[in-house]
Amino acid sequence: SSVLKVIALGLTFPGPGLSLGAVKVASLTLPDVAIDTIFVVSGLALESFSAALQYRALFLGIVLVLIVTPLVACPILYLPTIDPSLNYSLLQGMALFCVVPTTLSSGVTMITQAKGNVSLAILLTSVTNILGVFTMSWSASQVFSASISISPWEMLYELVWLTLVPLCVGMCLRRFISPLAQFAKQNKKLLGLSQNSCILFVVWLMISKAQAEIFVASSSDLGLCLTLAATVHLIYRVLGYIVATAARLPPEEWVTIVLMCSQKSLPVCVSVLAALPPVLRMKSGLFILPCIMAHAAQLIIDSILAVRWQVQAECDVYSALPGKA
């Protein structure tokens, strides 16, 4: 895949990535420009959620995404007390993935495929990514507190400018400039491609910067991260299943909550790493590896289940037709 190619490029030829990482446009580094672009495009691509005010499902989704699922980071960060030989930086990266909000684009795409409530998914994405800026300023600083003291207020300031402001700019552009809204509707693939290109660009620069430390990491540590990536996603999935079922949500909302609350956002992970102090930013390539593994795990697992739910929904529609009961 493209991510694997970018990782291989950064590990094999780190020079170009290191050079580009030092380039500045005005006062912004190239990674900052790319991250701002990701969130402007995300805001531009978010469609209307006027039909999404399902308050019970929305409340459950917000609580699961921003309060419950981040708690999984605690046992992950506790693992080195059991085995001190574990690579703590990789575990910090995995813990970071746990505390970020829900995915910005792929989750909504899967909800569409699984015949869920797309408007609810869009609203949940918007709300959790906006509120997540404030929750992450504390939780992300705690994830990295063992390495260096980070002020939550400084983290909040960085995240507001890297994620919240660009996201709101994109949403306002779509809301108030009709030609741009029409362009976004007609060119979803192009916007998605530009977003993914920016993510890959930032990952390449991060991997290039951390090449030496990545080579030092043992295969057993990387294997543990891969196992954790799949395990964490399955825990989220089971948790969402239990909560949505216990709340007796209607089928469309049930699918939406189970899917959206088990997914985390790779672009937000990238933005948090860019907001870290310079000392920690040097290790961003090491931190991002578990995030990429977890992102891949959730895409693979959820795409299989989304197709299964789509088939089930189509069977239900077919059986409801006159003469087919």
N, C-alpha and C positions, 0 to 999 in steps of 0.2 A: 504494500500500500504506500501512499504518498508519505505518511508519517514515518514509516520505516526507512524510506529512501532519504528523507531529510535527516533522520538520526544518523544514518550511515555516513552521509555527507559531512555532518558536523564532527563526527568522530574521526573520519579519515583525513579531512582537510579543514582543520579548525581556523586556519589563517584568515580566509575571506570573512567568515562570521565574526571573528574578533575585530577585524578592521571596521566592518559595517556597524558593529555594536557601539563603536566609539564615535560614530558620526552623529552630529546634532543638526536639527532643523530649527532655527531660532533657539529656544531654550530646551526643546524636546529632543530626546534621543530617538533613533529610528524605531526601537521597540515601542516607545510611548506613542509614536505616530501610528504605528500599526494597530496597537490596542485601542486607541481612540477611534480608528477607522472601523474596527470590529464592532464596537458598541453603537456608533452612529448608524451603521448598516443594520444592526439588530433592531434599533428603534424604528428605522425606516421600514423594515420588513414586518413589524408587528401589526397585525390587522385589528379591526374593531372587535371589542369584546362586549358589546352592548347586551348580548343574550347570555352573558356569563354569570349574572348575579345569583348564583346558587350559594347562598350564604353559608349553609352548613358544610358543604363540600369545600368551599373556598377557605373557611376557617380551619378545617381539618388539614387541608393541604399546607397552609402557612405554618401551622404548628409542627407538622411532620418535617417539612423542609428546613425550617429555620431553628427549631428547638430540639426535636427528638433525634433526627438522623445525625446531627453534628456530635451527639454524645458518643457515637461509635469511635470517634477520634481518641477518646480517653483510654480504652484498653489497648489501642494500637501504640500509643505513646508509652504505655506501661510495659510493653514487651521487653525492652532492654534491661529492665530490672530482673527479669527471668533469665535472659541470656545477654550479658553485657557485650558479647562479641558482635551483636547485630549492628548493621549500619544505621545509625540514628537519623542521618540526613534523609535516607530513603523512607524511613518510617514517618518522618515529619512531612514529606511530600504526600504520602498516603493519607495522613491525618488532615492535611490541608484540603484534599479532595472531599473529605467528609463534611467539612464545615461550610463549603460554598453552596450557593442556592441552586435551584433546578436549571436544567439546560435551556439554552436560549432558542434553539431552532430544531434540533433533531427530535426532541420530545414532542413538539407540536406536530411534526411530520408523522411520527408514529401514531399519535392520537388520531390523526386523520385517517391513517391506514386501518387502525383498529376500530373505527366507527365510534370513537368516544366524543365527548363534548369539547370541540375545538375551541370555542369561545372561552370556556372555563380554563382550558390549558393555557391560552394566550394571557388571560388575566392573571392566572397563578404565576406564570413566568414573569410578567411585568412587576407584580407586587413583590414577589420574593427577591427579585434581582435589585429592586429599589431599596427595600427594607434590609436586604442582605448586606448592603454597603455598611450599614450601621452595626449589624450583629457581627460581621466579619472583622471590623476594626478591633473588636475585643478578642474574638475566638482565634483569629489568625495570629494575633500578637502572643496569645497563650501557647499556640502550637510551637512557635519559635523562641519562646521565653528561656528555654534551657540553654540556647546558644548565645543569645544577646538580649539585653533589655530593650523592648520596643514600646514606645508610647502609643496606646490605642488612639489617642487624638491625632498624632502624626499619621498613623495608618489610615484613620478616617479621612483626613485631608487628602492624602494621596489617592485613596479609592474613589472619593467624590469626583476628583478631576479626571481619573482614568476610566471610570465606568459610569457613574451616575449622570454626570453632565453630558457626555457624548450620547448616552442612551436617551436622555430626555430631549436632546437636540434632534436626534433622528425621529423620535415620536412626534415632535412639534413640526418638523419638516413635512412628515406624512399628513399630519392633521390639517395644516394651514396652506400647503402648496399642492393644489390638486394635480398638476402635471406629474409631480414627484410621486404622489400616491398611485397614480395610474401606471407610472413607470415601474414602481415596486410590485404592483399586482402582475404586470405582464412579464417581468424579468426576475422571477424568484430564483431561478437557477443561476443567473448571472450574479445576483447579490450573494447567494450562498457560496458561489465559487470565489468571489472577492473576499468574503469572510474567512473561508478556509485557507485561502492563500496567505492572508495576514497572520492567521494562527500558525501555519507552517513556517512562515518567515521568522516569527518570534521564537518558536521552538528551535529552529536551526541556530539562531544566535545564542540561545541559552545553552544548547548542547555543545556548541563550539567553545563557549567560555568555560564549561565544566568538564572538558574532554579528559584532562588528567585524572580528576577525581572519579569519573565514571569508569575509567580503565582499572582503577584500584579496587572498585566494588567487586565483591565475590559473586560468583554465579548463584551461590546458595541464597545470598541476600536478594538478588534480583528475582530468583524463583519464589522466595517468600512474598515479595511484593506482588507478583503475578497471582499467587494463591489468595492473598489478602484482597486483591482487586475484585476477583470473582466472588469471594466469600462475602465481602461487604455489600456488593450489589444484591446478592441473594437474600441477605439479612434485610435490606431495605425493601425488597420485593415482598417478602413474607410479612414484614411489619405493615406495609401498605395494604396487603390483602386482608390481614386481620382487622385493621382499623376500619377500612372501607366496608367490609362485610358486617362488622359489629354495628356500624352506623346505619346499615340498611340503605345505602345509597342506591338510586336508580342505576340501571346498567351502564348508561353513557357516562355518568359521573363516577361510577365505580371504576371503570376502565381508566378514566382520566387520572384519578387520584393514585391508583396502583402504579401506573406508568410514570407519571410526572414526579411522584415523591420518591421514586427509586433512582432517579437520574440526577447527576450533578454536572455542573458546567465547567468544561475545560477552558473556555475563554476567560472565565472569572478567575480560575487558578492562575492563568498567565498574568492577569492584571495584578493579582495579589503579590506574585513573585516580583513583578516590576516595581511594586510599591515598597518592597523591603529595603532596609538600610544597605548601603554599598557592600558592607562586609558579608552579608548573607546573600546578596545578589550574585556574588561570584559563584555560589553553589546552586544557582537557579536551575542549571541543566540537570543536576542530580535530583533536585526536588521535583522537577517536572516529569521525570521518567515514570514514577508510580501513577501520576495523574493520567498520563497517556495510556498506561496499562488498564487503569480503571475505566477510562473513557471507552477503550476498545471493548472491554468486557461487557459494559452496559449496552453498547450498540449491538453486539452479537446476540446477547441473551434476549434483549427486548425486541429486536427485529424479528426473531423467531416467534416470540409470543404475540407480537402485533399481527403477524400473518395468521396465526392460529385464531386469534380473536376476530379477525376480519372474516375468516371462513365461517366461524360460528355465527357471526352477525348475519351473514348472507344466508346461511341455512335457516336461521330464525325467520328472516323475511320471507323466504321461499315457503316455509311451512305454514306461514300465516296467510298465504294467498288462498282465495276461494277454491275449494276442491282439493287442497293439498294438506289439510289438517289430518 
